[in-house]
Structure formats: structure tokens, C-alpha cells
Amino acid sequence: MKLLDIAEVASLTGTAASTLRFYEEKGLIASIGRKGARRIFEPSILQRLALISLGRTAGFSLEEIGRMFASSGAMDLDRDLLRAKADELDEKIGRLQAMRDGLRHAAECPAPRHSECPTFQRLLQRAMSGRLAPERQTPAARLRSL
């Protein structure tokens, strides 16, 4: 088993050494000692950092990611938390799709001015009322619902 110093871990994962130190301070990772001034890690740190990266990309907080590990350090994923995050992402995707469709319509609208476009005016009304997240629909149905 080849131990890795902090520079090697940073290079292999693309994670800045300062971020690795921060993760260690937060208890997400742990070094097993030092070689001179450099922290030393077991190779298993790479998988742990991959899960942290995946969690961050999915929008989990560092606290939530920390709960994805058992006290032994093994992965212990909470399936309910994963489902809740997937539902949250579905809602976000719906809002982003509605925004994309509205922008495409505004860019291609045949009305001489956007102030004369009923679809664009409905989009503005929905934005003012905070209702830009339609149900899952096809792009055409989303535009009709604006």
C-alpha cells in the first residue's frame, strides 16, 4: 500500500491542497500522519474524495456529505436523502427547462415587439408571481402553459 502525500492527492483528484486541509478540518477526510510538513493519506482517500466531489456536484452540503460516511469511514448512503435530493433536482430541472423554453420563444417570437407577445406576457406574469416551475411537460406544452 503506497501512501500518498497531500500534493499527490491534490494532483490525482484535481482538488486544491487548501481544500483538502479544509475537508480535514471539517472532519470529512483524515490524514494518517505527516512526512515532514506534508500530510499523508491512505489510497482509500481517493474514493472518499470522489464521493465528496459527486455529492458537491449534486448539490449536497458538506454536512450532508459528512453523514454519508459511517463512523468507521465506510460509505453509508442514506437512500431517503438521495431520493429527496433527486426530487429537488427534478424541480430545479423543471424551472430551468421553463426558463430555457421561455428564452427560446422570446428569441424566435414572430411578434414585432415582446410587449405584444401573449406568451411572453404570460411568462412575465408567472415570473412576477414566482410560478416559473411548471409541471413536467413537453416544450410545446410548457409554452402553452405560460
Backbone hydrogen bonds, N-H to C=O, Kabsch-Sander energy under -0.5 kcal/mol:
donor,donor_aa,acceptor,acceptor_aa,energy
3,L,1,M,-0.6
4,L,41,F,-2.9
6,I,39,R,-1.7
9,V,5,D,-2.4
10,A,6,I,-2.6
11,S,7,A,-2.3
12,L,8,E,-2.9
13,T,9,V,-2.1
14,G,10,A,-1.9
15,T,10,A,-0.6
20,L,16,A,-2.1
21,R,17,A,-2.4
22,F,18,S,-2.0
23,Y,19,T,-3.0
24,E,20,L,-2.1
25,E,21,R,-2.3
26,K,22,F,-2.1
27,G,24,E,-1.0
28,L,23,Y,-2.5
29,I,23,Y,-0.9
32,I,40,I,-3.1
33,G,40,I,-0.8
35,K,38,R,-2.7
36,G,34,R,-0.5
38,R,35,K,-1.6
40,I,33,G,-2.6
41,F,4,L,-3.6
45,I,42,E,-2.1
46,L,43,P,-2.0
48,R,44,S,-1.7
49,L,45,I,-2.8
50,A,46,L,-1.8
51,L,47,Q,-2.1
52,I,48,R,-2.2
53,S,49,L,-2.7
54,L,50,A,-2.6
55,G,51,L,-2.8
56,R,52,I,-2.6
57,T,53,S,-2.5
58,A,54,L,-2.0
59,G,55,G,-0.6
59,G,56,R,-1.0
60,F,55,G,-2.8
65,I,61,S,-2.5
66,G,62,L,-2.5
67,R,63,E,-1.3
68,M,65,I,-1.9
69,F,66,G,-1.2
70,A,74,A,-3.3
73,G,70,A,-2.2
76,D,68,M,-3.9
79,R,77,L,-0.8
82,L,78,D,-2.1
83,R,79,R,-2.5
84,A,80,D,-2.4
85,K,81,L,-2.3
86,A,82,L,-2.3
87,D,83,R,-2.4
88,E,84,A,-2.3
89,L,85,K,-2.5
90,D,86,A,-2.2
91,E,87,D,-2.1
92,K,88,E,-2.1
93,I,89,L,-2.9
94,G,90,D,-2.3
95,R,91,E,-2.1
96,L,92,K,-2.6
97,Q,93,I,-2.8
98,A,94,G,-2.2
99,M,95,R,-2.2
100,R,96,L,-2.8
101,D,97,Q,-2.8
102,G,98,A,-2.3
103,L,99,M,-2.6
104,R,100,R,-2.6
105,H,101,D,-2.4
106,A,102,G,-2.7
107,A,103,L,-2.2
108,E,104,R,-1.7
109,C,105,H,-1.4
116,E,113,R,-1.9
117,C,114,H,-1.5
121,Q,117,C,-2.3
122,R,118,P,-2.3
123,L,119,T,-2.1
124,L,120,F,-2.3
125,Q,121,Q,-2.3
126,R,122,R,-2.6
127,A,123,L,-2.4
128,M,124,L,-2.5
129,S,125,Q,-1.7
130,G,126,R,-0.6
130,G,127,A,-0.8
131,R,126,R,-2.8
142,R,138,T,-2.6
143,L,139,P,-2.1
144,R,140,A,-2.2
145,S,141,A,-1.9
146,L,142,R,-0.7
146,L,143,L,-0.9
